[in-house]
Amino acid sequence: MRTTHLVLCALLVPTAVGCGKKETPQGATPAATSSASPAPSKGLSIGGNESAGGGALGEPGGVVIKTHELPAATRPASDFKPAASGFKFQNYGNLKGVSNLTAIELRRMFGDQVCVSVEGDKCTLTPVAEQWMERQNKSMGGGHCEGFAALSLLMERGQIDPKLFGAPTVPELDLKGNERLQREIAYWFVTQAVPPMAMAEDKTLSPEQVVEKLIASFKGGVAAETYTLGIYAPGYKMGHATTPYAVVDKGDDVVWIMHYDNNYPAEEKHIVVDKKANTWSYTTAADPAADEHAYKGDNETKTLTLAPTSVRTGKLICHFCGTVEEEAGGDKGAKGAAPSAAASLREITLDGDADLLITDDAGKRLGYVDGKLVSEIAGASFAADKSADEAEEDEPIYYVPAGKKLKVTLDGGSLKKASESDVHLFGHGYSLGVEGVALSPGQKDEIDFSADGSVITYATKKAETPTLVVDIDTAGADYEFEVKVAGESAGQTVELSIDLKTGTFGVKVKGEGAAKPTLTVKLVRYDAKGATQTFQHKGVAVAGDQSLSFGYAAWKGEKSPLHVAVSDAKGAVVSEEDESDED
């Protein structure tokens, strides 16, 4: 039987992205990637030369730039030239030995609110922050094109000094063995998935309007807004990010957008725009030696986009930070202030080849219907994915306002063969997900979220063994819960709930077969110093009409029992027991 990880968080609260790549053995220059690419910290410093960004050069694993803020630009974007301003190595995916985000980068981006504790220079991430970082790092398996596009532009504009990463100019920088540069590329890649930058990419422009905005930018000098460029296939399931630096008039209403395509180091590439027809086209490939793929769009597709640098380098909002008490309207905890409007968003992501459809309690939809992207929910948005090749078309990241009942459908209708999928949801102080779902062609699994987040239900018709993993950050300790369900083979419905007032979390399993399900329970508690204590118990039995309630808040730590209450279908407690820790 295949194991399905159902990572869910149910709370009493309302409530990317990558670039196609070709992996390369270590020691070689990374191969070209797919044409389908994907609150300020107090900061730290490890002695050395001060950076243009206000930081210091440190050891490979240390802090290089202290804060997200950067100095003002000193050079215009029009000075950019691929051979003189771009990296000499090609876009890459998640290569062995190459680093992505660490706790250092998350602390730089969002401050101490992502940390359970800070001891000297070391930030121990909250369980929710750790889960979010893991998702972001995984998304870079499709490539790092957004990081290439943004970082090369910031270096060209004089806002980040390449000397911090080992060379006086960008083309002289090496990737191999350069952890500081690897992490910096990953850092700027991830900014595309963080509010308000996640909502700032302009997907409303016609090709002619894109040209007009770029011309104004290049004529505006040092003070002008600058952009990275997004190119997508229709439906935003395959895309790439590049750095535009000039517009060339070719006559007869045809212009070329000159851009640095990080799949082709040092080469001058161009996008053809026919202003009269209001169309654009671009031909590129995963590897210069491979077959090329033609991208094109028009005034209807809106698949040529601009992402403004000023938003990317401005204050970013950690929508998953804080405590669940804050979101529930309680007192402000020690980890931050009450959530802002942008922080009161639910982020929903899918990793896999299936389609995702989100439906609110009014029947409004966000996601894919018959292969077409629909966006009907007021206040919701999506960040188009710049990742993957034609064989791995990735889903956008979705952002939905808190406080609405949601149904998320994982739809395998377009699948040609069985595929594993992961679904994750991040909210203020919590995270949840469904990992390793073995989805068959035509299969549809559903996840229901209550409006206040207190109850989550996952239903499947296939033979699966879910593992429910819950991450919550509270004003006191932080917790991760893991519940593995076994015993059913004909499908099942799993309901998870958390009661913050009583300090309990509940699990109810309804199977389609006759077997009596059993649970394996794991609880991890993070104290104020970041130390963890773990409880695990195997084989907790539960009847089909019963539910279990685990007293996590009263648990006294390792080698102590965890109180478990069993209730019947009417909610009456039929038995109570202190379960011992069993590995």
C-alpha positions in Angstrom: 0.0 0.0 0.0 1.3 3.4 -0.9 1.8 5.9 1.9 0.1 9.3 1.6 1.3 12.1 3.7 -1.6 14.3 4.7 -0.1 17.4 6.2 -3.0 19.4 7.7 -3.4 22.2 10.1 -6.9 22.9 11.5 -7.2 26.1 13.7 -9.7 28.2 15.4 -8.8 31.1 13.2 -10.0 32.6 9.9 -7.9 32.4 7.6 7.6 29.2 -7.4 7.8 29.0 -9.1 11.0 27.7 -10.7 12.5 27.5 -14.1 13.0 24.5 -16.3 16.5 23.0 -16.0 18.7 20.3 -17.0 20.7 18.8 -14.1 24.4 18.6 -14.4 27.0 16.5 -12.5 28.9 18.4 -9.9 32.1 19.9 -11.2 30.6 20.8 -14.6 29.1 24.0 -15.6 25.3 23.7 -15.0 23.5 22.9 -18.2 21.0 25.2 -19.7 17.5 25.0 -18.3 14.2 24.6 -19.9 12.8 27.4 -21.9 9.8 27.1 -19.6 11.4 28.5 -16.5 9.6 29.3 -13.6 9.7 43.1 7.7 13.3 43.9 7.5 15.5 41.8 9.8 17.8 43.3 12.4 20.5 41.6 10.4 23.8 39.9 11.2 27.3 40.6 10.2 30.4 38.5 10.1 33.5 40.6 9.8 34.8 41.7 6.5 34.3 44.4 3.9 30.9 46.2 4.1 28.6 45.4 1.2 26.6 47.7 -1.0 23.6 46.2 0.6 24.7 47.0 4.1 26.1 43.6 5.1 29.5 42.0 5.4 31.4 39.3 3.6 31.3 36.2 5.8 32.1 32.5 5.7 30.2 30.4 3.2 27.5 29.5 5.7 27.3 32.9 7.3 25.5 36.2 6.6 26.6 38.1 3.6 24.0 40.9 3.3 22.3 41.9 6.6 18.9 43.1 5.5 16.4 43.1 2.7 16.8 46.8 2.1 19.2 47.9 -0.6 20.8 51.2 -1.4 19.5 53.3 -4.3 20.5 52.4 -7.8 23.5 54.2 -9.3 23.3 53.0 -12.9 20.4 52.7 -15.4 19.0 49.4 -16.6 19.8 50.5 -20.2 23.5 49.9 -19.4 22.8 46.2 -19.1 24.5 43.9 -21.7 24.4 40.1 -21.4 28.1 39.5 -21.9 29.1 42.2 -19.5 26.3 42.0 -17.0 25.0 38.5 -17.0 26.3 35.3 -15.3 28.7 33.1 -17.3 26.9 30.0 -16.1 23.5 28.8 -17.2 20.2 28.5 -15.2 20.1 25.4 -13.1 17.8 23.3 -11.0 18.4 21.7 -7.6 21.8 20.3 -8.1 23.6 18.1 -5.6 25.9 20.2 -3.5 24.3 23.5 -4.5 22.5 25.5 -1.7 19.2 27.2 -1.7 17.4 29.1 1.1 18.6 28.7 4.7 17.3 30.2 8.0 19.7 33.1 7.4 17.9 34.1 4.3 14.4 33.8 5.9 15.6 35.9 8.8 17.0 38.5 6.4 13.7 38.6 4.5 11.2 38.7 7.4 13.2 39.3 10.6 13.1 37.4 13.9 9.5 36.5 13.6 10.5 33.4 11.6 12.6 32.2 14.5 11.6 30.0 17.5 14.8 31.3 19.1 17.9 33.3 18.2 21.2 32.2 19.8 24.0 34.4 18.7 23.9 34.2 14.9 21.8 31.1 14.8 18.0 31.3 14.1 16.0 28.2 14.7 13.0 28.4 12.4 9.5 28.0 13.6 7.8 24.8 12.3 5.7 26.8 9.9 8.7 28.8 8.6 10.6 25.5 8.2 7.8 24.0 6.2 7.4 27.1 4.0 11.2 27.2 3.3 11.1 23.5 2.4 8.4 24.1 -0.1 10.2 27.0 -1.7 13.5 25.1 -2.0 11.7 22.2 -3.6 10.1 24.5 -6.1 13.6 25.5 -7.4 14.0 22.0 -8.8 12.6 23.4 -12.0 15.3 26.1 -12.1 16.3 29.5 -10.7 15.5 31.9 -13.7 13.7 34.5 -11.5 16.7 34.7 -9.2 19.1 35.1 -12.2 16.9 37.8 -13.8 16.5 39.8 -10.6 19.9 39.5 -9.1 21.8 40.3 -12.3 19.7 43.5 -12.7 20.4 44.5 -9.1 24.1 44.0 -9.5 24.1 45.9 -12.8 22.2 48.8 -11.1 24.9 49.0 -8.3 22.5 47.9 -5.6 24.4 44.7 -4.8 28.2 44.4 -5.1 29.4 41.2 -6.9 32.6 41.5 -4.8 30.6 40.1 -1.9 30.4 36.8 -3.9 34.0 36.5 -5.0 34.6 38.6 -8.1 34.6 42.3 -9.2 32.1 41.8 -12.0 29.1 39.5 -12.5 30.6 37.5 -15.5 33.6 36.6 -13.4 31.5 35.0 -10.7 31.6 31.2 -10.3 28.8 29.1 -9.1 30.7 26.0 -8.2 31.7 26.0 -4.5 30.2 29.5 -4.1 27.5 28.9 -1.5 27.1 32.6 -0.8 26.1 33.3 -4.5 24.0 30.1 -4.6 21.9 31.3 -1.6 21.7 34.8 -3.0 20.2 33.6 -6.3 17.7 31.5 -4.3 16.8 34.5 -2.2 15.8 36.7 -5.1 14.1 33.8 -6.8 11.8 33.4 -3.7 10.8 37.1 -3.6 8.3 36.3 -6.4 6.3 34.2 -4.0 6.0 36.7 -1.2 3.4 39.4 -0.8 3.2 42.1 -2.1 5.6 41.0 -4.8 3.5 37.9 -5.5 0.7 40.1 -6.5 2.8 42.8 -8.3 3.6 41.0 -11.6 1.4 42.8 -14.1 -0.5 40.2 -16.1 -3.0 42.8 -17.6 -0.8 44.3 -20.3 -1.0 43.9 -24.1 2.3 43.3 -25.9 2.3 46.9 -27.1 1.8 48.1 -23.5 4.7 46.1 -22.4 6.9 47.7 -25.0 5.7 51.2 -24.0 6.5 50.6 -20.3 9.9 49.3 -21.1 10.7 52.2 -23.4 9.7 54.6 -20.6 11.9 52.7 -18.2 15.0 52.8 -20.4 14.5 56.5 -21.1 14.0 57.3 -17.4 17.6 56.9 -16.3 18.7 55.8 -12.9 15.5 56.8 -11.1 13.2 54.9 -13.4 11.3 51.8 -12.4 12.9 48.6 -13.8 11.4 45.2 -14.5 12.1 41.5 -14.9 10.2 40.0 -17.9 7.8 37.0 -17.7 7.0 34.9 -20.8 4.4 32.2 -20.5 2.5 29.6 -22.5 -1.2 30.1 -22.5 -2.8 29.3 -19.1 0.4 30.2 -17.2 1.5 26.6 -16.6 4.9 27.0 -18.3 7.0 30.2 -18.1 10.4 31.8 -17.9 11.9 35.0 -16.4 14.5 37.1 -18.2 16.1 40.6 -17.9 15.0 43.2 -20.5 17.5 46.0 -21.3 16.5 47.6 -24.6 13.8 48.0 -27.2 14.9 48.2 -30.9 12.6 49.5 -33.7 12.8 47.2 -36.7 10.3 49.1 -38.8 6.8 48.2 -40.1 5.5 48.3 -36.5 7.8 45.5 -35.4 10.1 46.0 -32.4 12.6 43.7 -30.6 12.7 43.5 -26.8 16.4 42.8 -26.1 16.8 40.6 -23.0 19.3 38.5 -21.1 18.0 35.0 -21.2 19.8 33.1 -18.4 19.4 29.9 -20.4 21.9 31.4 -22.9 24.8 33.1 -21.1 26.4 36.1 -22.8 24.1 35.9 -25.8 21.9 38.7 -27.1 18.4 37.4 -27.5 15.2 39.2 -28.5 11.4 38.9 -28.3 9.6 40.0 -31.5 6.6 42.3 -30.9 4.2 43.2 -33.7 2.6 46.4 -32.4 0.0 46.5 -35.2 -1.2 43.0 -34.6 -0.5 43.3 -30.8 1.3 39.9 -30.7 4.6 38.7 -29.4 6.8 35.6 -30.1 10.0 34.1 -28.8 11.8 30.9 -29.6 14.1 29.3 -27.1 15.1 25.9 -25.8 16.0 24.0 -22.7 19.6 23.7 -24.0 21.1 25.6 -27.0 21.8 22.2 -28.5 18.3 20.9 -28.1 15.2 21.5 -30.2 13.7 25.0 -29.7 10.2 25.8 -28.6 8.1 28.7 -29.8 6.3 30.9 -27.3 3.7 33.4 -28.5 0.9 35.5 -27.2 -1.4 38.4 -27.9 -3.7 41.0 -26.4 -6.0 38.2 -25.1 -3.5 35.8 -23.6 -1.7 38.5 -21.4 1.3 36.1 -21.3 4.0 38.7 -21.6 4.4 40.3 -18.2 6.4 42.8 -16.2 7.5 42.4 -12.5 8.6 45.8 -10.9 11.9 45.9 -9.1 10.7 48.5 -6.6 8.1 46.1 -5.1 10.6 43.3 -5.0 13.1 45.4 -3.1 10.5 47.0 -0.9 9.1 45.7 2.4 7.9 42.1 2.0 5.2 40.6 4.2 5.4 37.3 5.9 1.9 36.0 5.4 2.6 32.8 7.4 4.3 34.4 10.4 2.9 35.2 13.8 0.8 33.1 16.1 -2.5 31.4 15.8 -3.8 33.4 18.8 -3.2 36.6 16.9 -5.2 35.4 13.9 -7.9 34.3 16.2 -8.2 37.8 17.6 -6.4 37.2 20.9 -3.6 39.2 22.5 -0.5 39.9 20.5 2.1 37.3 21.1 5.8 37.7 21.5 6.4 36.7 17.9 4.9 39.7 16.1 2.0 42.1 15.8 -1.5 41.4 14.7 -1.8 40.3 11.1 -2.1 42.8 8.3 -4.5 42.4 5.4 -1.8 40.9 3.3 -0.8 38.5 6.1 -4.5 37.3 6.4 -4.2 35.4 3.2 -4.1 31.7 2.7 -1.5 30.5 0.3 -2.3 27.2 -1.5 0.3 25.4 -3.6 0.3 22.2 -5.6 3.5 20.3 -6.5 2.6 17.6 -9.1 1.1 17.1 -12.6 -2.6 17.3 -11.5 -4.9 20.3 -11.6 -6.0 22.2 -8.6 -9.4 23.9 -8.2 -10.4 26.0 -5.2 -14.1 26.7 -4.6 -15.4 29.1 -1.9 -18.7 28.8 0.0 -20.4 31.0 -2.6 -19.4 28.6 -5.4 -16.7 31.0 -6.8 -13.7 29.3 -8.2 -9.9 29.7 -8.5 -7.8 27.3 -10.5 -8.2 25.1 -13.5 -11.5 24.1 -15.1 -11.2 21.9 -18.2 -7.6 23.0 -18.6 -8.4 26.7 -18.4 -7.4 29.0 -15.5 -10.4 30.7 -13.9 -10.3 33.4 -11.2 -13.7 34.3 -9.7 -13.0 34.7 -5.9 -13.0 38.3 -4.8 -9.6 39.3 -3.3 -7.9 36.2 -4.5 -4.9 36.1 -6.8 -2.3 33.8 -8.3 1.5 34.0 -8.9 2.2 32.4 -12.2 4.8 29.7 -12.0 8.1 30.2 -13.9 9.1 26.6 -14.0 9.3 23.2 -15.6 9.5 22.0 -19.1 6.7 20.8 -21.3 6.6 17.4 -19.5 6.1 19.1 -16.1 3.7 22.0 -16.3 3.4 23.4 -12.8 0.5 25.1 -11.1 0.5 28.7 -10.0 0.6 29.6 -6.4 -2.8 30.7 -5.2 -3.7 33.4 -2.5 -7.2 33.4 -1.1 -8.6 35.8 1.6 -9.1 34.3 5.1 -12.5 33.7 6.6 -14.1 31.7 3.8 -15.0 28.1 3.7 -13.0 26.4 0.9 -13.1 23.2 -1.0 -9.9 22.2 -2.7 -10.2 19.6 -5.5 -7.1 17.7 -6.6 -8.1 16.7 -10.1 -6.3 13.9 -12.0 -8.6 14.3 -15.1 -5.7 15.5 -17.3 -3.3 12.8 -16.2 -2.0 10.2 -18.6 -0.5 8.1 -15.9 -0.4 7.9 -12.1 1.3 10.9 -10.5 2.3 11.9 -7.0 1.0 15.3 -5.8 1.6 17.5 -2.8 -0.9 20.2 -1.7 0.1 22.8 1.0 -1.8 25.6 2.7 -0.1 28.3 4.7 -1.9 30.8 6.9 -1.1 33.1 9.8 0.8 31.0 12.2 0.1 27.6 10.7 0.7 25.3 7.8 -0.9 22.2 6.3 -0.5 20.0 3.3 -1.2 16.7 1.6 2.0 15.1 0.5 2.6 12.1 -1.7 -1.0 11.6 -3.0 -0.8 8.8 -5.5 -3.3 10.3 -7.9 -4.5 8.1 -10.8 -5.9 9.4 -14.1 -9.4 10.6 -13.6 -9.2 10.5 -9.8 -10.4 13.4 -7.7 -9.6 13.9 -4.1 -11.0 16.7 -2.0 -10.0 18.8 1.0 -12.5 20.9 2.9 -11.5 23.8 5.1 -14.0 25.4 7.4 -14.4 29.2 7.4 -12.7 29.6 10.8 -10.1 26.9 10.0 -11.1 24.8 12.9 -12.0 21.7 10.9 -10.3 20.2 7.8 -11.5 17.1 6.0 -9.7 15.1 3.4 -11.5 12.5 1.3 -10.2 10.0 -1.2 -11.7 6.9 -2.9 -8.4 5.2 -3.4 -6.4 2.8 -1.1 -4.2 5.2 0.8 -2.7 5.5 4.3 -2.7 9.1 5.2 -0.2 10.8 7.6 -1.6 14.0 9.0 1.1 16.5 10.0 0.1 19.8 11.7 2.4 22.8 12.2 1.3 25.7 14.5 3.1 28.6 16.1 1.7 29.8 19.4 2.5 32.5 21.8 4.1 29.8 24.0 5.6 26.7 22.5 5.3 25.7 18.8 4.1 22.3 17.7 4.2 19.8 14.9 1.7 16.9 15.0 1.8 13.8 12.9 -1.0 11.2 12.7 -0.7 8.2 10.5 -3.9 6.3 9.6 -3.8 2.6 8.6 -6.3 -0.2 8.2 -8.5 0.9 5.3 -8.0 0.0 1.6 -11.2 1.1 -0.1 -10.9 4.9 0.5 -11.5 7.0 3.6 -12.4 10.4 4.9 -10.1 11.9 7.6 -11.2 14.8 9.7 -8.8 16.9 11.7 -9.6 19.6 14.2 -7.7 21.7 16.7 -9.1 23.5 19.8 -6.7 26.2 21.0 -8.8 26.9 24.1 -8.6 23.4 25.4 -5.2 22.6 24.0 -6.4 19.5 22.2 -6.3 18.2 18.6 -8.8 15.7 17.3 -8.8 13.0 14.6 -11.8 11.2 13.1 -11.5 8.6 10.4 -14.4 7.2 8.4 -13.4 4.2 6.2 -15.2 2.7 3.3 -14.3 -0.8 4.2 -14.8 -3.0 7.3 -11.4 -2.8 8.8 -10.9 -0.9 12.1 -8.4 1.9 11.5 -5.4 2.4 13.8 -3.3 5.6 14.3 0.4 6.3 14.9 0.7 9.6 16.7 3.8 11.8 16.8 4.1 15.1 18.6 7.0 17.5 18.5 7.2 20.5 20.8 9.6 23.5 20.2 10.4 25.5 23.4 11.5 29.1 23.5 15.1 28.1 23.0 14.4 26.0 19.9 14.9 22.7 21.7 12.5 19.9 20.7 10.8 17.1 22.6 9.1 14.3 20.9 6.3 11.9 21.8 5.4 8.9 19.6 2.8 6.1 20.0 1.9 3.4 17.6 -1.3 1.4 17.1 -4.0 3.6 18.7 -7.3 1.9 17.7 -10.5 3.8 16.9 -13.9 2.6 15.7 -15.5 4.0 12.6 -18.0 6.2 14.6 -15.4 7.4 17.2 -13.0 10.3 17.3 -9.8 10.8 19.3 -8.7 13.9 21.2 -5.1 14.4 22.2 -4.2 16.8 25.0 -1.0 18.4 23.5 -1.0 21.6 25.7 -0.9 19.6 28.9 1.8 17.2 27.8 4.8 17.6 30.1 7.5 16.5 27.7 9.5 13.4 26.8 9.0 10.3 28.9 5.6 11.7 29.9 2.3 10.3 28.8 0.0 12.0 26.4 -3.7 12.2 27.4 -6.1 10.7 24.9 -9.9 10.8 25.1 -12.2 8.6 22.9 -15.6 10.1 22.0 -18.6 8.5 20.3 -20.5 9.9 17.3 -22.5 12.3 19.6 -19.3 13.7 21.2 -19.7 11.9 24.5 -16.4 10.7 26.0 -16.4 6.9 26.3 -12.9 6.3 27.5 -9.8 8.2 28.6 -6.2 7.1 28.8 -2.7 8.4 29.3 -0.8 6.9 26.4 2.9 6.2 26.9 5.7 7.1 24.5 6.6 4.2 22.3 9.2 4.4 19.5 
